[in-house]
Amino acid sequence: MANTNPDVLVVGAGVSGLTTAVCLAEAGLSVEVRADRPPPDTTSAVAGAIWGPHLVEAGERAARWRRATLAVLRELAGGPDGHAAGVRTASGAQVHRGPPGAAPAPPDWLTELGGWRPCGPAELPPGFGSGWRYTAPLVHMPTYLGYLRARFERAGGRLAVTAVASLADAAREAGARAVVNCSGAHARQLAGDPEVIPVRGQAVVAANPGLTEFLIAPGDASAELAYLFPHGDTVILGGSEGPGDWNLEPDPAVAGRILRDCAALEPRLRGARVLAHKVGLRPVRPTVRLEAEPAGPGDEGGPLIVHNYGHGGGGITLSWGCARDAAGLAADGLG
């Protein structure tokens, strides 16, 4: 970069942080990303990841954010960068246990994908009475995070792996006039926000026995969440939801349960070769916090602080819509 000091410091190197940084850098601002973990070690790298909201607010602004992201992911999937970005369009199903009458109504966001249809009886795993088939963008997150980082750096941005204890202090240290907080569940400490809680998720990476379609079985009173997302030679198997659990070490008992549940959904996964175990912390909050923080008493000369966190299990789904809004708030604040 021509300027040693960045205009904006982005805290967090997951999908929200990197996407926000891309938006800022491609708008011509000088940008630095700081995070205590590199992109491959973030919660985002653990995600399956399919477009579709999960553990995140509903409402019109969330719909606007996810529609904006859907358009970008579809453009990537259909364009020359799709393979390099790890984005493709995939078909699959979400299925529900019990009799057909016990299933929830199909969510409104299915219509945003352009259509869906009920599963026929032969398309349902044993013990499942209903479901719907649809097509959506499916993202291999380690590849996608690498794509975002490369795109950010091509636009002149730089990334530093370093701990951040204070948003304002980190911005002052970097010489940035604004800081965008994309710290996920760690905003509980960094922003002093008790409304954001971690919901621990564990996944298993296995060798793919030939699966091409995704399958999602939401948790209910009788069983926990289960899903499988194929990505070429590998398949991501999950999952778990542990509210308030900060433990990043894989739990062998949870991994065993995931493998059993996924093999019950798809028999070809029986005896699948396990390649890796992953754990992430979904930043769940009643609403996404996306706002510029007013300066407090005595802080009038400090950096502008913009928050962009609380995306729950919808980080990839809301990423571009939220990033554009957060980048806009930072740019407007800088004049």
N, C-alpha and C positions, 0 to 999 in steps of 0.2 A: 504494500500500500504506500502511496505517496505520503500520507499523513501518519506519523508515528502513533498518535493517539486516535482511537476509534471515536466515531460519533456516537455509536451505540454499543453497549455491552449486553449480550444475551447470556443469561445464566441457564444452563441446561442443554444437553446434547442429545436428547431424545428426539422423537419426531416433531414435537411442538417447537422445541428450541431451534432445530436445524431448519425447519420450514419457515419459521419467523425470520431467521437469519438470512435465508435465501431471498425472501421478499424484500428485506431491508437492503441487502447488498446489491440486488438487481435493480433497485430503485436509485442506486448511485451513492448510497451512504457507506461510510467506512464502518466495518462491523467486526467485533471480536466475540467469539463464543468461549465461555469458561464453564467447565463442569468437572466434578470430582471423578467422573468415570467417562471413558471414551464411548462413542456411539455404540460399538458392539456389546458393551457391558451395561447398557441402560435397560429400563423396563420395556421400552419400545422394541428392543431386539428380541424379546421373549414372545411377543404377540404372534398370533396365527398367520396372517392377520387379514380379516375380511372387512369390507365396507359394510357397516351396520352398527347402529348405536347399542351400547351395553353399559349398564351402570352409570348412566349419564343423564343429565336433564333432558326433558322433552320441551316442546314449545316452538314458537315460530323462529326465534333466533337460532336455536339449535338446528332446525330444519334448513334454515338459510345457510348455515355453516356447512352442514353435511352435503347439501346440493352443490355448493361451490367445490367441495373436495371431490365429489363424485365426478364432476365434469373434468377436473384435472386428471384423476386416475384413469378415467375412460380414454382421455386423449393420450396419455402415456401408453396405456395397454394397446391402443390401436396404432401407435406411431412407431418410428424407428428406434426410440429409446426404451420401448417396453421391456425388452429382454435385459438390457443393461440396468434398468431401474428395478427389475424384479417384480413388475406389475403385469398381470394378465387378467383376462375375464374368465371366470370359472362358473360352472353350474354345480348345483348341489341341493341340499334340503335341510330344513330345520324340522325336527320331529318331536312329538310330545307323547309321553307315556299315558297309559290309561285309555278309557273308551273315547270315541270321537267327541262326545258331548263335553268332555272334561277339558278340552284344549282351549286356550285363549283365542280371541279373535285375531286374525292376521294383523300385524302392525301397519300403521299408515305408511311407514317408510318403504314398504314393499312396492307401493305404487310409484315411488320415485325412481325405481329401477326399471319401470316400463312394463311390468307384468309379472305374474306368478300364477301357479295353478296348484290345486290340492294334490297331495300324494295319493296314488292309488294303493290299495291294500298290498299289492305285491312289492311296492317300493318302500314299505315300512319294515324296520327291524322288529324282531319278536318283542312283544310287550308294549309296542307303540301303536296307538290307535289313530293318529292323525299327524298331519304335517303339511308343509308346502314346499314346492320346488321353485327355485328362482336362479337367476344369474347375476353375479356381482363381481366387482374388482377384488382380486385376491393378491396379496402383497407378501413377497418373501422379505421380511424386515431387515435381516442383515445386509442383503443386497441393496435394498431401498435406502437404508441409512447411509451406506457407502455412496450411493448415487447423489443423495442430498448433500453430503459433505463435499464431494467433488464439485458439484454445481456451485456450492457456496464459495469454495476456494477459487474456482474459475472467475467468480465475480469479484475477487479481491479480498475475501474474508479470511480470517485466521482463527484457528481453534487451539485453545490451551487446556490441558488437563490439569486442573488445580482446584483445590477446595475453595469454596466461597462461604464465609461465615456471616457476611453482612452485605446486602444488596448495595446500599449506598456507599459503603467503604470500598467494595470491589470496583464500583464505577469510578470513584475518586482515584483509586490506585491506577486504574487503566487510563484515566484521563478522559473518560466518556461523559458526555453531557446527559445521556439517558441510559437506563438499564431496563431490559425486559426480562421479567421473572417467569421462566418456563421450567421451574424446578420440580414440578410434579408433586409427589407426596411430601417431598422435603420442604415445600412451602409452609408446611405446618410449623417448622422452626424458622425458616428464612423470613416468612411474612408474618409470623406470629398468628397463624390462622388455625384455630382449633376445629374449624368446620371441615377441613380436608383430612381424610383418614386413609391410610394404606389398606387396600384389600389385596392380600397376597395371592398371587397366581403361580401355579407350578405347571410346567409342561415337560413332555418327553419328546426328544427328537429321535425318530426311528428310521431305519431303512424302509423305503417305500416298496411294498410288494406288488405295485402296479395300479394303485389308486389314482384316479384323475378327478373325482368329484369330492367336494367338501361335505361334511355332515356335522350338524350341531344338534345336541340334545340338551336343552336348558335344564338346570336343576329344579327339583320340586321337593315335596315332603318325603318322597320315597327314595330319591337318589340325587347325587351331586351332578353338577355340570360335566358334560362330556362333549368332546369335539375332535374332529380330525380334519387337517388342512394339508393336502398334498402339494409338494413343491418339487417336481421332478423326481430325483432319486431319493428324496427324504419326505417324511410326513411329520407334521407337528401334531402331537397328541396331548389332549388336556381334558379337564382342567380342574382348577380348584378356586375357591373364594374364601379367604380368611380375613375378615375385617379386623383391623387393628394389629395385625401380625407383621412385624418388621423383619422377620427372619429371612435372610437371603440364601440360606443353605437348603439344598434339596432334601426333602423328607422321603426316605425309602418307602415308608408305608403309603404315602400319598402317590408316589410313582407306581407302586404296585397296583393300587386301586385304579389309577388312570389306565394302565395297560389292560386290566381286566375289563373295565367298562368299555374301552374302545374295541377290544376284541369281541365283546358281546354285540356291539353295534355293527362291526365289520369283521367277519370270521377270518378274512385273509390276514388280519393283524395278529393272529395267534402265533406266538413264538417270534414275533418281529424282533430284529436285531436292534438293540438300543445303542444309539450313537452319543447322546448327550442328555443331560438334565438341566433345566433352566428355571429360574425363579425371578419374578418381577413384582413390583408393588404398584397396583393401579391407584391413581390419585383420585379417589372418589369424594365428591362434594355435592351438597344439594343443588347447587348451580355452578356452572363454570365461572370462575372469576376472570373477567376480561375487562379491565378498566385502567385508566391512569389514576394513580394515587395522588390526591391533593397534598401539597406540601404542608407539613405540620409546623407548629410554632418553632421558629428558629431555624427551619429547614429551607427557607425561601431561596437560598443560594445553592442548595444541593441539587443532585441529579434528578431528572424526571424519572419516576418509577412507573412502569407499565406491567400489569400482571396478566399472565395467560396460563392458567393452570386449573385443575379440577375436572379433567376430561374423562375420568373414570376408565372404563374399558372402551371408550370411543376416541382414543387419541388419533389413530389414523383416519377415522371417519370424519372428524371435525377439523383436521389439521390445516388444510389450506384456507378454509373460511375463517378460522380463528387467527391464523398467522397473518392474513391480510389485514384483518381488523386491528390486531396488535401492532403491526408494522405501521399502519396508518396513524394510530394514536401516538406512537413514538415520533414519526416524521412530523406530524402536526405540532407536537409539543416542542420540537426543535426549530420550528418555523421554516 
